[in-house]
Amino acid sequence: MKSVTTPLWEPGEAGLLRLPSGRSVRGRGLREPMPSGHPPTFGVYLLGSAPPEFGWVSRWVRWPDFRLAVDPAYAGKVLTEAWERAGTERVEIACGGGRGRTGTALACVAVLDGVPSAEAVAYVREHYHPRAVETPWQRRFVRDFVAPGKTGQ
């Protein structure tokens, strides 16, 4: 895997998670104002109902608040796409508040980037938000997350 050396987001951008490979993904809460700076080029929106059009390519993962993705296999494919795109695009992952669902998804993206699944929640809490991944079942989702097409870590 080739390491990305130039972040596509500005360093210090609000909500930015820098992954070990050098890729960066922005997490945010949709109830908060859009951060200043460049908009994303690809977004993943984790919501119970369909989001509005944003003006950039996006994917909606049906994911009710405080719960898990309704279709975990689809969520895995979308998060894999987000990780792949983060090498060349400004990727954002967002839910209503930007902590539980977003943190869970960011932890899964960290697993895709090589962080062991048992350490991914701690990684996201250290590098994104200390209260990311809010529920025991969200932590279990990350622990059990396997990239699509792989059989385990």
trRosetta pair geometry for C-beta under 8 A, 3 or more apart (Angstrom, degrees):
i j d omega theta_ij theta_ji phi_ij phi_ji
1 21 6.2 -67 135 -121 125 130
1 114 7.5 -150 45 -50 158 127
2 87 7.9 78 79 -148 97 130
3 21 5.3 -155 -122 -171 68 67
3 22 4.8 88 179 4 85 129
4 7 7.5 94 129 -89 113 43
4 21 6.2 60 17 132 86 90
4 22 3.9 -164 70 101 70 110
4 23 5.1 87 28 -71 138 61
4 86 7.9 -129 -2 129 162 79
4 87 5.5 -164 -67 -140 130 67
5 22 5.7 -40 -80 -165 30 157
7 10 7.4 127 104 -118 119 6
7 11 6.0 121 46 -66 147 73
7 16 7.8 42 -171 -170 142 140
7 18 7.1 -61 -98 -110 128 102
7 22 7.3 -134 -74 173 72 78
7 24 4.7 37 -144 -6 105 140
8 24 6.5 -163 41 54 77 107
8 86 7.7 -161 28 -168 130 56
8 88 7.3 97 -72 172 145 19
8 89 6.5 135 152 143 170 13
8 90 4.9 -145 127 -73 115 71
9 13 4.5 -85 162 14 115 155
9 16 5.3 -172 105 -112 147 125
9 24 4.9 -115 29 111 112 138
9 26 5.9 137 -95 -53 155 110
9 37 7.6 64 -158 140 80 145
9 38 7.4 -150 -123 60 61 112
9 90 5.7 112 -70 -129 80 98
10 13 4.9 119 65 -57 78 100
10 37 5.7 -122 13 -139 127 141
10 38 7.5 137 -19 15 99 102
11 16 7.7 -151 -142 89 34 164
12 16 7.3 72 88 27 7 138
13 16 4.3 91 71 -45 92 125
13 24 7.9 98 45 158 126 140
13 26 6.2 -64 121 -100 126 119
13 35 6.7 96 -174 139 86 151
13 37 6.0 -98 -122 55 106 170
14 26 7.7 58 90 -151 59 112
14 28 7.3 65 116 -98 100 107
14 35 4.5 -165 51 -114 121 138
15 26 4.9 69 103 -168 105 80
15 27 4.7 -137 -179 69 105 60
15 28 4.6 -26 -116 -73 175 77
15 35 6.8 -141 18 -41 116 148
15 92 7.9 45 113 -137 132 98
15 98 6.8 -78 -119 -166 128 133
15 128 7.1 26 -161 -156 56 86
15 129 8.0 -12 -123 -47 68 109
16 24 5.5 -8 -168 -172 103 118
16 25 7.6 147 -153 78 56 32
16 26 5.3 -37 -94 -98 61 75
17 24 6.7 156 79 -155 48 63
17 25 5.2 -18 60 64 102 82
17 26 7.4 167 14 -99 75 23
17 27 6.0 48 -19 -9 115 107
17 106 5.3 129 -14 -161 169 128
17 109 7.7 108 97 84 140 127
17 110 7.5 -88 159 -68 133 103
17 124 6.6 -15 -127 -129 138 77
17 127 5.6 90 -140 120 76 107
17 128 4.5 -15 -86 -80 106 106
18 22 7.3 -24 -171 -143 94 30
18 23 7.8 155 -157 86 51 40
18 24 5.2 -27 -101 -100 62 90
18 127 6.4 -114 47 -176 73 130
19 22 7.0 -35 75 38 78 19
19 23 4.6 -4 44 65 124 86
19 24 6.9 -160 7 -83 82 34
19 25 7.0 49 -34 2 111 98
19 86 7.4 73 8 128 137 148
19 109 7.1 -99 -86 132 133 97
19 110 6.1 -167 -123 -112 97 66
19 113 4.1 -101 -177 -150 132 169
19 115 7.7 -117 -152 -25 86 113
20 110 7.9 86 -2 -153 95 82
20 113 5.8 147 40 140 88 114
20 114 5.8 -89 65 69 134 114
20 115 6.5 150 -9 -61 125 87
21 113 5.2 -129 -3 -160 112 102
21 114 6.8 117 -49 13 100 122
23 83 7.1 80 121 -160 164 65
23 86 4.1 76 -177 126 121 114
23 87 5.7 -56 -99 -79 116 56
23 113 6.4 -139 46 -111 121 127
24 86 6.6 -167 63 -171 35 109
25 82 6.7 59 -123 157 133 110
25 83 7.8 -49 -62 -97 136 55
25 86 5.2 -51 -71 -110 90 137
25 91 4.9 -39 -122 90 83 105
25 92 7.1 146 -177 -107 71 28
25 93 6.0 23 163 -1 119 106
25 106 6.4 -178 93 -123 128 90
25 109 5.8 -5 7 132 165 162
26 35 7.6 -121 -172 33 142 144
26 40 6.7 -139 48 -80 123 110
26 90 7.2 10 2 180 119 87
26 91 7.1 169 25 94 74 50
26 92 4.3 -31 75 -107 99 84
26 93 7.4 169 87 24 49 62
27 92 7.2 154 -90 -162 21 71
27 93 5.3 -25 -104 71 73 88
27 94 6.7 148 -163 -85 52 58
27 98 5.8 124 147 -163 91 90
27 102 4.5 120 -161 165 111 122
27 103 7.1 71 -162 -73 160 51
27 105 7.9 154 -111 74 110 102
27 106 5.2 -43 -68 -61 133 137
27 128 5.6 38 30 -159 139 128
27 129 7.4 -107 91 -9 137 115
27 132 7.8 36 126 -113 168 127
28 32 6.5 -117 179 61 97 119
28 35 6.7 -129 -103 -17 144 111
28 92 6.2 -17 16 -168 108 119
28 94 4.7 -22 69 -105 76 110
28 98 5.0 -57 169 -110 25 127
28 102 7.1 -161 46 -131 24 159
29 32 4.6 79 78 1 97 107
29 94 6.7 164 -101 -157 13 94
29 95 6.8 -31 -120 77 62 61
29 96 6.2 2 -159 130 87 36
29 97 4.6 -32 -124 178 126 22
29 98 2.9 -89 -50 -16 79 108
29 99 7.2 4 -74 -18 114 73
29 102 7.2 -112 -75 -10 61 150
30 45 7.3 50 -62 -138 139 105
30 47 7.6 -13 16 -78 153 123
30 51 7.4 -126 -123 -125 160 123
30 94 5.2 107 -52 151 88 123
30 95 6.8 -109 1 128 103 19
30 96 5.6 -60 48 -115 97 35
30 98 7.6 161 -7 -54 51 88
31 96 5.4 38 -27 -179 108 72
31 97 6.3 -6 24 -88 123 50
32 98 6.8 -21 9 -17 125 140
34 39 7.4 -15 -177 -107 132 91
38 90 6.0 -160 113 -64 119 172
39 54 7.9 173 -180 157 130 105
39 55 7.1 -1 140 89 163 115
39 56 6.2 -175 130 -32 117 138
39 90 7.4 136 113 99 39 139
40 43 5.0 110 89 -65 147 89
40 54 8.0 1 60 139 105 142
40 56 5.7 180 93 89 77 161
40 89 7.8 61 -177 151 76 96
40 90 4.7 -148 -134 116 53 95
40 91 6.2 56 -153 -139 117 14
40 92 4.0 -109 -67 -1 147 108
41 56 5.6 -148 -151 -160 27 130
41 57 6.9 16 154 34 62 98
41 85 7.7 -150 91 170 101 120
41 89 4.3 -113 73 -166 126 106
41 90 4.9 105 4 47 89 81
41 91 7.4 -49 58 -68 77 50
42 56 6.6 -125 -72 145 25 113
42 57 5.1 -23 -108 82 73 100
42 58 6.9 153 -166 -90 50 49
42 81 7.9 -132 175 136 142 98
42 82 6.8 -177 124 -118 121 68
42 85 4.8 -13 40 142 163 157
42 89 5.1 59 3 126 114 142
42 90 7.3 158 28 82 71 51
42 91 4.9 -23 76 -107 101 76
42 92 7.6 169 91 26 53 63
43 54 5.9 7 31 55 150 166
43 56 6.1 98 -6 87 103 111
43 57 7.5 162 24 94 69 51
43 58 4.0 -17 67 -112 93 102
43 59 7.5 -168 97 29 55 59
43 91 7.3 159 -89 -160 36 55
43 92 4.8 -14 -113 67 85 93
43 93 7.4 162 -161 -86 62 31
43 94 6.7 -22 -165 17 109 107
44 58 7.0 180 -77 -160 26 76
44 59 5.3 -10 -114 63 71 96
44 61 6.4 18 -178 -5 95 113
44 78 5.6 129 -128 153 119 113
44 79 7.0 75 -141 -88 168 58
44 82 5.1 -44 -31 -76 136 136
44 91 7.4 21 -4 -177 99 98
44 92 7.3 -162 30 99 67 51
44 93 4.6 -11 64 -113 107 77
44 94 7.4 150 81 23 58 60
44 105 6.6 -168 110 176 134 151
45 51 4.4 -37 141 -15 162 148
45 58 6.0 28 -8 175 108 125
45 59 7.3 180 26 87 73 47
45 60 5.2 -29 71 -109 100 67
45 61 7.1 172 82 26 46 71
45 94 5.7 -17 -111 71 69 87
45 95 7.4 134 -166 -90 56 46
46 61 5.1 -16 -106 69 69 106
46 63 4.1 -29 -172 55 86 139
46 69 7.4 -79 -140 -89 103 88
46 93 7.1 32 -15 180 112 88
46 94 7.1 -172 24 95 83 36
46 95 4.3 -43 75 -83 99 99
46 101 4.1 -169 118 151 137 129
46 102 6.5 -174 38 -69 132 58
46 105 5.9 -152 -51 -37 146 141
47 50 7.3 131 87 -110 122 6
47 51 5.6 121 22 -57 151 91
47 60 6.7 -54 44 -153 98 98
47 61 7.9 117 25 71 54 58
47 62 7.4 -51 83 -125 53 41
47 63 6.5 53 14 55 14 77
47 95 6.3 165 -72 -139 66 69
47 96 6.9 106 -111 -45 90 85
48 62 6.8 47 -144 -162 31 74
48 63 7.0 -91 -68 82 51 35
48 64 4.0 54 -96 -104 106 68
48 65 6.4 -54 -34 -11 119 75
49 62 8.0 34 -85 -125 22 87
50 60 5.6 -3 -129 -148 66 171
51 54 7.2 9 128 -45 123 102
51 58 7.3 -70 72 131 131 148
51 60 5.8 -172 15 -101 94 113
54 58 5.5 81 27 -31 127 144
59 78 4.6 -165 120 -138 151 120
59 81 7.0 91 -19 75 153 140
59 82 7.9 -116 37 -58 127 97
61 69 5.5 -44 165 -127 116 112
61 71 7.7 -132 -155 57 82 88
61 74 6.7 168 -125 115 89 101
61 75 4.9 80 -151 -104 137 82
61 78 5.5 -152 -67 55 115 159
61 105 7.8 148 50 -97 153 133
62 69 7.1 101 79 -160 58 66
62 70 4.3 -19 98 18 109 129
62 71 6.8 66 50 9 102 93
63 67 6.8 -172 -177 81 61 90
63 68 7.0 -74 -142 156 89 25
63 69 4.7 -38 -94 -97 101 59
63 70 6.8 -135 -80 -9 45 76
63 75 7.1 85 -72 -99 119 128
63 95 7.0 -79 93 -110 120 119
63 101 5.2 124 129 -140 131 133
64 67 4.2 31 75 30 93 133
64 70 7.5 79 -8 -56 89 97
65 95 7.4 139 -101 168 74 122
65 96 6.1 -20 -92 24 115 136
65 97 7.8 80 -133 1 111 108
65 100 7.3 87 -161 67 65 139
65 101 7.2 -92 -116 -29 47 123
66 100 6.2 -23 -92 152 48 169
66 134 6.8 -72 -116 90 73 130
66 135 5.9 97 -163 -44 74 139
67 137 7.7 -23 -154 91 42 136
68 72 6.9 -8 153 -79 115 100
68 104 7.9 -133 -119 163 70 162
68 137 5.9 -96 -46 136 115 115
68 138 6.9 -176 -86 -89 82 63
68 141 5.4 170 -123 -80 118 142
69 72 5.2 127 79 -89 114 52
69 74 7.2 -156 163 71 129 86
69 75 3.7 -35 -144 -51 173 147
69 141 7.8 127 13 -153 92 144
71 74 4.0 34 110 20 119 116
71 75 6.4 158 91 -19 65 84
72 75 5.3 -53 -144 37 36 116
72 76 6.3 41 156 -23 67 102
72 141 7.5 -146 -121 -145 119 105
73 76 5.7 -51 -153 32 31 114
73 77 6.7 31 150 -17 63 103
73 148 7.0 89 -161 -103 72 109
74 77 5.7 -53 -151 35 36 111
74 78 6.3 32 153 -17 68 106
75 78 5.8 -58 -147 39 31 108
75 79 6.1 27 157 -16 67 109
75 105 7.6 -117 -174 -108 107 96
75 108 7.9 26 142 107 104 174
76 79 5.9 -56 -141 40 28 107
76 80 6.3 32 156 -21 63 106
76 108 7.5 -120 -111 179 65 138
76 145 7.2 169 -104 -157 102 90
76 146 7.6 0 -132 80 143 55
76 147 6.8 153 -173 -148 109 34
76 148 4.6 136 129 -49 116 95
77 80 5.7 -55 -149 35 29 113
77 81 6.5 32 151 -19 63 103
77 148 5.3 38 -79 -35 67 159
78 81 5.5 -51 -151 35 34 113
78 82 6.5 38 149 -21 65 102
79 82 5.3 -46 -147 33 37 115
79 83 6.4 39 153 -19 65 101
79 93 8.0 34 -115 -106 82 137
79 105 5.9 -154 -102 -159 118 87
79 108 5.0 -11 176 111 162 123
79 109 5.6 -131 -174 -72 101 78
79 112 6.7 -177 135 -29 98 143
80 83 5.7 -51 -148 36 33 111
80 84 6.4 33 153 -18 65 105
80 112 6.1 178 -108 -120 64 144
80 147 6.0 102 -93 -154 115 91
80 148 5.6 -84 -26 27 152 108
81 84 5.7 -55 -147 37 32 111
81 85 6.1 27 157 -16 66 110
82 85 5.9 -59 -145 41 28 108
82 86 6.3 40 154 -35 63 103
82 91 5.1 127 -164 -171 83 140
82 93 6.3 48 -160 -70 158 107
82 105 7.9 35 51 166 162 112
82 109 6.1 -67 98 -102 116 124
83 86 5.6 -47 -151 19 30 118
83 109 5.0 176 -77 -147 99 86
83 112 4.3 -87 -84 110 170 145
83 113 6.4 -150 -146 -57 120 82
84 87 6.5 -47 180 10 39 112
85 88 6.7 -86 -166 55 48 79
85 89 4.5 -34 169 43 93 124
85 91 5.3 122 98 -75 106 123
86 89 6.7 -76 -94 63 24 73
86 91 4.5 -72 -84 18 81 137
86 109 7.5 84 -17 -171 153 129
93 102 5.5 144 119 -143 94 81
93 105 4.9 -154 177 107 143 133
93 106 6.0 -180 68 -65 143 80
93 109 7.2 -152 -30 -26 153 144
94 98 6.3 -31 -141 -96 74 81
94 102 5.8 -4 -128 -96 28 122
95 98 6.3 -179 55 -69 75 32
95 99 7.9 -89 65 37 118 46
95 100 6.9 -75 78 67 155 77
95 101 3.7 104 -66 67 159 121
95 102 4.7 -139 11 -40 98 88
95 105 7.9 149 -36 4 111 128
96 101 7.8 74 22 30 76 126
97 100 6.8 49 65 13 117 90
97 102 7.8 -140 83 9 61 117
98 102 4.9 -21 -152 26 42 156
98 103 8.0 81 150 -36 49 82
98 129 7.4 110 130 -26 94 160
99 102 6.4 55 6 49 11 103
99 103 5.5 -4 175 -19 42 121
99 129 6.0 -102 -117 104 80 149
99 131 5.4 -14 -156 105 129 96
99 132 5.6 -140 -161 -104 63 49
99 133 7.9 -113 158 -6 69 25
99 134 5.9 69 123 -53 105 112
100 103 6.0 -54 -133 35 10 107
100 104 6.4 8 159 -17 54 108
100 132 7.6 172 -85 -160 23 47
100 133 6.6 82 -141 -128 48 19
100 134 3.6 -46 -99 10 100 118
100 135 6.5 40 -146 -5 120 90
100 138 6.0 -135 -172 -73 85 166
101 104 5.6 -54 -147 35 29 113
101 105 6.3 26 155 -15 64 107
101 138 7.6 -120 -89 -119 41 131
102 105 5.8 -57 -148 40 30 108
102 106 6.1 30 154 -18 66 108
102 132 7.2 -88 93 -136 81 99
103 106 5.6 -53 -142 39 31 111
103 107 6.3 35 156 -22 64 104
103 121 7.7 56 154 -138 107 74
103 124 5.4 133 -161 139 82 138
103 125 7.6 46 -156 -72 128 67
103 128 6.5 169 -115 97 82 138
103 129 6.4 -96 -88 57 116 108
103 131 7.7 -123 -57 110 160 51
103 132 2.7 169 -124 -171 134 90
103 133 4.3 -124 121 -38 119 61
103 134 7.2 115 49 -25 134 72
103 138 7.5 62 87 155 98 138
104 107 5.8 -54 -151 33 28 112
104 108 6.7 28 150 -17 62 104
104 132 7.8 -169 -35 168 46 87
104 133 5.2 114 -73 -108 67 82
104 138 4.3 -100 -88 -166 127 106
104 141 5.9 26 -164 80 122 129
104 142 6.0 -136 -149 -55 71 103
105 108 5.6 -53 -152 35 35 112
105 109 6.5 37 149 -19 66 102
106 109 5.4 -50 -148 36 36 114
106 110 6.5 43 149 -23 65 100
106 124 5.0 125 105 -127 110 128
106 128 5.7 65 129 -62 161 167
106 132 6.8 -52 57 -169 127 144
107 110 5.4 -47 -151 32 35 116
107 111 6.8 42 147 -22 62 97
107 115 8.0 -101 -162 89 62 136
107 120 4.1 107 -171 140 89 108
107 121 5.2 8 -122 -82 147 53
107 123 7.1 132 -124 63 77 96
107 124 4.5 -84 -76 -18 82 143
107 132 7.2 156 -44 136 106 120
107 133 5.8 26 -23 -65 145 131
107 142 4.3 -18 117 -124 132 136
107 145 7.7 148 114 9 90 151
108 111 5.4 -45 -154 29 38 115
108 112 6.7 41 147 -18 64 100
108 120 7.2 80 -66 161 27 154
108 141 7.6 -49 -67 132 116 95
108 142 6.0 -127 -64 -117 72 75
108 145 4.7 -144 -120 -154 93 164
109 112 5.4 -48 -153 34 38 115
109 113 6.4 35 147 -18 65 106
110 113 5.4 -58 -149 40 35 112
110 115 4.1 -15 153 32 97 138
110 120 4.6 153 85 -142 120 97
110 123 5.2 161 -174 93 157 138
110 124 6.1 -136 -18 -58 146 94
111 114 7.9 160 -176 23 27 10
111 115 5.8 -79 -83 70 39 82
111 116 7.6 0 -121 166 78 12
111 117 5.0 32 -114 -87 125 76
111 120 5.0 -33 -57 -82 86 149
111 142 7.0 176 -37 -167 131 79
111 145 5.3 141 49 93 166 122
111 147 7.1 -166 120 -51 102 89
111 153 7.4 -93 -163 -72 106 142
112 147 5.5 111 -106 -92 83 116
115 119 5.7 -123 174 88 93 100
115 120 4.8 119 112 -94 121 78
115 123 5.1 -63 -151 -9 153 167
116 119 4.7 65 68 19 91 106
116 120 7.0 -140 92 -38 42 82
116 153 6.4 139 -142 157 70 144
117 120 5.5 -30 -141 -5 37 122
117 142 6.1 172 -165 148 86 69
117 143 5.3 112 144 -146 108 33
117 144 7.3 157 167 -16 149 11
117 145 5.7 179 -124 52 123 85
117 153 5.5 171 -3 14 111 157
118 143 6.2 49 -93 -129 56 87
119 122 5.5 -62 -165 47 61 112
119 123 5.8 67 138 -31 84 105
120 123 5.4 -52 -145 33 34 116
120 124 6.4 28 159 -15 67 104
120 142 5.2 -145 82 174 124 121
120 145 7.7 -45 42 44 164 129
121 124 6.0 -57 -149 39 31 106
121 125 6.2 29 153 -17 65 109
121 132 7.4 -171 -159 101 70 94
121 133 4.8 -85 -135 51 103 163
121 139 5.5 6 -79 -127 157 85
121 142 5.5 130 -57 86 93 158
121 143 7.9 -26 -20 -55 117 80
122 125 5.7 -56 -144 40 31 111
122 126 6.2 28 157 -18 65 108
123 126 6.0 -61 -150 38 26 108
123 127 6.0 -13 166 13 65 117
124 127 6.4 -72 -129 54 26 87
124 128 4.8 -21 -173 24 71 124
124 129 7.5 -13 150 41 82 66
124 132 4.8 -103 130 99 109 148
124 133 6.5 97 80 -18 133 114
125 128 7.1 -44 -84 53 15 83
125 129 6.8 -56 -131 89 49 45
125 130 5.2 55 -173 -135 89 38
125 131 7.4 101 -128 -24 96 13
125 132 5.3 -153 -84 45 63 98
125 133 7.1 -78 -59 30 98 105
126 130 7.8 55 -82 -95 31 68
128 132 5.3 44 89 -47 116 153
129 132 4.4 117 68 -45 92 96
131 134 6.8 29 161 -93 87 82
133 138 4.9 -172 -159 121 76 119
133 139 5.6 98 158 -77 122 71
133 142 6.5 -32 -123 -19 141 143
134 138 6.1 60 50 30 59 150
135 138 4.6 99 57 3 81 102
135 139 7.2 -143 97 -3 45 84
136 139 5.6 -54 -151 36 36 112
136 140 6.3 36 151 -19 67 105
137 140 5.3 -48 -144 38 38 115
137 141 6.3 50 150 -29 64 99
138 141 5.4 -44 -149 27 34 118
138 142 6.9 33 152 -15 62 100
139 142 5.9 -54 -156 35 33 109
139 143 6.3 35 148 -21 66 108
140 143 5.4 -53 -143 37 35 115
140 144 6.0 15 162 -4 68 112
141 144 6.4 -69 -145 49 22 97
141 145 6.3 47 150 -58 62 95
142 145 5.4 -32 -148 -8 33 121
146 150 5.3 -142 174 85 95 95
146 151 6.9 -36 -172 165 145 10
146 152 5.7 -52 -110 -91 130 40
146 153 7.0 -149 -109 -28 81 83
147 150 4.5 53 66 15 89 124
150 153 7.8 50 138 -66 134 60
